[in-house]
Amino acid sequence: DVTVMQARGDTFEVVATDGDSYLGGEDFDYAIAEWLESEFSAEHGSDLSTQQAARLRLKEAAEKAKVELAAAEIAQIDLPFLAVLPDGSRVNFSRALSRQKLEELCRPLIERTLELCDRCLSTARIVRGEVGEVLLVGGQSRMLAVRDAVKGYFGKEPRRDINPDEVVAIGAALYAYSLSADELQQAAVD
């Protein structure tokens, strides 16, 4: 989701918002998992499409590697006894995933994110240069390629002084408080 807000003192007004409910952190995980599955097929000549447990392990490993790559250049993925081959043997699978490969795999998803920014700014009738501050929220904001793409798009460094996992919850709590404060104030007047 992308939201353009205007702040005046301690009042925040939503100017425009846009989003794609089919774009999120899991999509990045699936992009990695699909790559891992194709790597497995190339190495072992075996398709994992009927082995749901193996595919689930690939997705879990993909998510873990994505998180690791927020702080490391390379994530090692080791999955012992990942799958059973047609001859009945159980095989291990191992791959190294670099930040560069992660960015390559996820580039289409990042581009979709920037398209949302375009649409939201258009709805708000403002241009990129008029945006005062950029705040990234959610787990994907830890991905260096996402931060770099947003920085390039807006021409400014996104804020990093707010916890990206807590900011939405804090905003919701403040909004709920403002609603209850209005009701309490109205009750006092009545």
BAROVEX-760416 format. One record per residue (C-alpha): x, y, z; residue number from 0; residue in three letters. Coordinates in steps of 0.05 Angstrom, whole numbers, plus 5000, padded with zeros to 4 digits. Each point is the difference from the previous one (the first is absolute). Layout:
[site [X, Y, Z], NUM, "ALA"]
...
***
This chain:
[site [5000, 5000, 5000], 0, "ASP"]
[site [5021, 5071, 4986], 1, "VAL"]
[site [4970, 5060, 5037], 2, "THR"]
[site [5013, 5074, 4990], 3, "VAL"]
[site [4987, 5038, 5065], 4, "MET"]
[site [5004, 5073, 5017], 5, "GLN"]
[site [5021, 5018, 5071], 6, "ALA"]
[site [4982, 5065, 5034], 7, "ARG"]
[site [5024, 5002, 5071], 8, "GLY"]
[site [4973, 4937, 5032], 9, "ASP"]
[site [4944, 4991, 4948], 10, "THR"]
[site [5010, 4952, 4942], 11, "PHE"]
[site [4956, 5000, 4939], 12, "GLU"]
[site [4999, 4943, 4949], 13, "VAL"]
[site [5005, 5033, 4932], 14, "VAL"]
[site [5000, 4936, 4958], 15, "ALA"]
[site [5011, 4927, 5009], 16, "THR"]
[site [5011, 4942, 4952], 17, "ASP"]
[site [5017, 4927, 5007], 18, "GLY"]
[site [5005, 4931, 4970], 19, "ASP"]
[site [4971, 4946, 5044], 20, "SER"]
[site [5037, 4949, 4958], 21, "TYR"]
[site [5068, 5029, 5015], 22, "LEU"]
[site [5035, 4988, 5066], 23, "GLY"]
[site [5057, 4967, 5037], 24, "GLY"]
[site [4976, 4930, 4982], 25, "GLU"]
[site [5007, 5016, 4926], 26, "ASP"]
[site [5074, 5012, 5011], 27, "PHE"]
[site [5004, 4934, 5037], 28, "ASP"]
[site [4965, 4964, 4942], 29, "TYR"]
[site [5048, 5032, 4950], 30, "ALA"]
[site [5058, 4970, 5038], 31, "ILE"]
[site [4966, 4933, 5010], 32, "ALA"]
[site [4984, 4994, 4926], 33, "GLU"]
[site [5074, 5013, 4984], 34, "TRP"]
[site [5020, 4947, 5052], 35, "LEU"]
[site [4951, 4951, 4969], 36, "GLU"]
[site [5028, 5011, 4931], 37, "SER"]
[site [5071, 4993, 5027], 38, "GLU"]
[site [4980, 4934, 5032], 39, "PHE"]
[site [4969, 4975, 4935], 40, "SER"]
[site [5061, 5019, 4961], 41, "ALA"]
[site [5046, 4965, 5049], 42, "GLU"]
[site [4960, 4936, 5011], 43, "HIS"]
[site [4958, 4996, 4937], 44, "GLY"]
[site [4939, 4992, 5044], 45, "SER"]
[site [4937, 5043, 5006], 46, "ASP"]
[site [4976, 5018, 5070], 47, "LEU"]
[site [4929, 5018, 4979], 48, "SER"]
[site [4971, 4938, 5033], 49, "THR"]
[site [5042, 5005, 5064], 50, "GLN"]
[site [4963, 5052, 5041], 51, "GLN"]
[site [5043, 4990, 5062], 52, "ALA"]
[site [5063, 5015, 4960], 53, "ALA"]
[site [4968, 5062, 4969], 54, "ARG"]
[site [4979, 5025, 5068], 55, "LEU"]
[site [5071, 4991, 5026], 56, "ARG"]
[site [5026, 5039, 4940], 57, "LEU"]
[site [4952, 5057, 5015], 58, "LYS"]
[site [5020, 5002, 5074], 59, "GLU"]
[site [5074, 4999, 4980], 60, "ALA"]
[site [4987, 5056, 4950], 61, "ALA"]
[site [4969, 5044, 5053], 62, "GLU"]
[site [5057, 4986, 5049], 63, "LYS"]
[site [5052, 5016, 4946], 64, "ALA"]
[site [4964, 5065, 4982], 65, "LYS"]
[site [5002, 5022, 5072], 66, "VAL"]
[site [5074, 4981, 5007], 67, "GLU"]
[site [5017, 5041, 4938], 68, "LEU"]
[site [4977, 5063, 5035], 69, "ALA"]
[site [5065, 4996, 5039], 70, "ALA"]
[site [5045, 4954, 4960], 71, "ALA"]
[site [5025, 4998, 4928], 72, "GLU"]
[site [4987, 4925, 4992], 73, "ILE"]
[site [4951, 4952, 5033], 74, "ALA"]
[site [5015, 4926, 5000], 75, "GLN"]
[site [4940, 4955, 4990], 76, "ILE"]
[site [5010, 4928, 5022], 77, "ASP"]
[site [4942, 4951, 4997], 78, "LEU"]
[site [5019, 4929, 5020], 79, "PRO"]
[site [4955, 4944, 4972], 80, "PHE"]
[site [4958, 5051, 4962], 81, "LEU"]
[site [4967, 4953, 4952], 82, "ALA"]
[site [4992, 4928, 4976], 83, "VAL"]
[site [5023, 4987, 4929], 84, "LEU"]
[site [4964, 4951, 4954], 85, "PRO"]
[site [5051, 4945, 5018], 86, "ASP"]
[site [4980, 5008, 5074], 87, "GLY"]
[site [5063, 5034, 5023], 88, "SER"]
[site [4995, 5061, 5046], 89, "ARG"]
[site [5043, 5058, 4979], 90, "VAL"]
[site [5029, 5061, 5033], 91, "ASN"]
[site [4998, 5068, 4969], 92, "PHE"]
[site [5045, 5059, 5011], 93, "SER"]
[site [5006, 5069, 4968], 94, "ARG"]
[site [5031, 5067, 5015], 95, "ALA"]
[site [4956, 5060, 4987], 96, "LEU"]
[site [5033, 5068, 4992], 97, "SER"]
[site [4969, 5068, 5009], 98, "ARG"]
[site [5013, 5012, 4926], 99, "GLN"]
[site [4961, 4937, 4980], 100, "LYS"]
[site [4944, 5018, 5049], 101, "LEU"]
[site [4994, 5068, 4967], 102, "GLU"]
[site [4999, 4968, 4931], 103, "GLU"]
[site [4945, 4951, 5021], 104, "LEU"]
[site [4958, 5055, 5033], 105, "CYS"]
[site [5011, 5056, 4950], 106, "ARG"]
[site [4930, 4992, 4969], 107, "PRO"]
[site [4968, 5005, 5069], 108, "LEU"]
[site [5040, 5062, 5017], 109, "ILE"]
[site [4980, 5031, 4934], 110, "GLU"]
[site [4927, 4986, 5016], 111, "ARG"]
[site [5010, 5037, 5066], 112, "THR"]
[site [5027, 5061, 4964], 113, "LEU"]
[site [4940, 4998, 4952], 114, "GLU"]
[site [4956, 5005, 5062], 115, "LEU"]
[site [5040, 5062, 5020], 116, "CYS"]
[site [4987, 5030, 4931], 117, "ASP"]
[site [4925, 4987, 5006], 118, "ARG"]
[site [4995, 5027, 5070], 119, "CYS"]
[site [5039, 5064, 4984], 120, "LEU"]
[site [4956, 5010, 4939], 121, "SER"]
[site [4937, 4993, 5042], 122, "THR"]
[site [5029, 5049, 5050], 123, "ALA"]
[site [5018, 5047, 4943], 124, "ARG"]
[site [5070, 5010, 5024], 125, "ILE"]
[site [5069, 4985, 4970], 126, "VAL"]
[site [5055, 4961, 5033], 127, "ARG"]
[site [5040, 5062, 5018], 128, "GLY"]
[site [4943, 5026, 5042], 129, "GLU"]
[site [5003, 4941, 5048], 130, "VAL"]
[site [5033, 5026, 5063], 131, "GLY"]
[site [5016, 4934, 5034], 132, "GLU"]
[site [4997, 4926, 4981], 133, "VAL"]
[site [4983, 4949, 5053], 134, "LEU"]
[site [5005, 4926, 4986], 135, "LEU"]
[site [4959, 4952, 5042], 136, "VAL"]
[site [4995, 4924, 5005], 137, "GLY"]
[site [5051, 4946, 4995], 138, "GLY"]
[site [5016, 5009, 4926], 139, "GLN"]
[site [5028, 5069, 5016], 140, "SER"]
[site [5061, 4964, 5029], 141, "ARG"]
[site [5018, 4974, 4931], 142, "MET"]
[site [5057, 5042, 4974], 143, "LEU"]
[site [4975, 4997, 4928], 144, "ALA"]
[site [4932, 5027, 5021], 145, "VAL"]
[site [5031, 5057, 5040], 146, "ARG"]
[site [5047, 5017, 4942], 147, "ASP"]
[site [4944, 4999, 4949], 148, "ALA"]
[site [4957, 5046, 5043], 149, "VAL"]
[site [5059, 5046, 5012], 150, "LYS"]
[site [5013, 5003, 4925], 151, "GLY"]
[site [4927, 5012, 4985], 152, "TYR"]
[site [4990, 5057, 5049], 153, "PHE"]
[site [5071, 5027, 4997], 154, "GLY"]
[site [5007, 4999, 5075], 155, "LYS"]
[site [5019, 4951, 5055], 156, "GLU"]
[site [4939, 4967, 5033], 157, "PRO"]
[site [4996, 5012, 5075], 158, "ARG"]
[site [5031, 4946, 5042], 159, "ARG"]
[site [4987, 5027, 5070], 160, "ASP"]
[site [4933, 4966, 5008], 161, "ILE"]
[site [4991, 4925, 5010], 162, "ASN"]
[site [4968, 4976, 4934], 163, "PRO"]
[site [4962, 4944, 5036], 164, "ASP"]
[site [4971, 5045, 5054], 165, "GLU"]
[site [4981, 5062, 4961], 166, "VAL"]
[site [4934, 4974, 4973], 167, "VAL"]
[site [4979, 4976, 5069], 168, "ALA"]
[site [5019, 5066, 5031], 169, "ILE"]
[site [4962, 5038, 4946], 170, "GLY"]
[site [4938, 4957, 5011], 171, "ALA"]
[site [5005, 5011, 5075], 172, "ALA"]
[site [5005, 5075, 4992], 173, "LEU"]
[site [4941, 5000, 4952], 174, "TYR"]
[site [4958, 4959, 5048], 175, "ALA"]
[site [5019, 5047, 5056], 176, "TYR"]
[site [4980, 5060, 4958], 177, "SER"]
[site [4932, 4968, 4987], 178, "LEU"]
[site [4988, 4984, 5073], 179, "SER"]
[site [5025, 5069, 5021], 180, "ALA"]
[site [4949, 5032, 4954], 181, "ASP"]
[site [4945, 4956, 5029], 182, "GLU"]
[site [5022, 5017, 5072], 183, "LEU"]
[site [5002, 5073, 4983], 184, "GLN"]
[site [4930, 4997, 4969], 185, "GLN"]
[site [4973, 4962, 5061], 186, "ALA"]
[site [5029, 5054, 5046], 187, "ALA"]
[site [4965, 5054, 4959], 188, "VAL"]
[site [4933, 4963, 5001], 189, "ASP"]
***
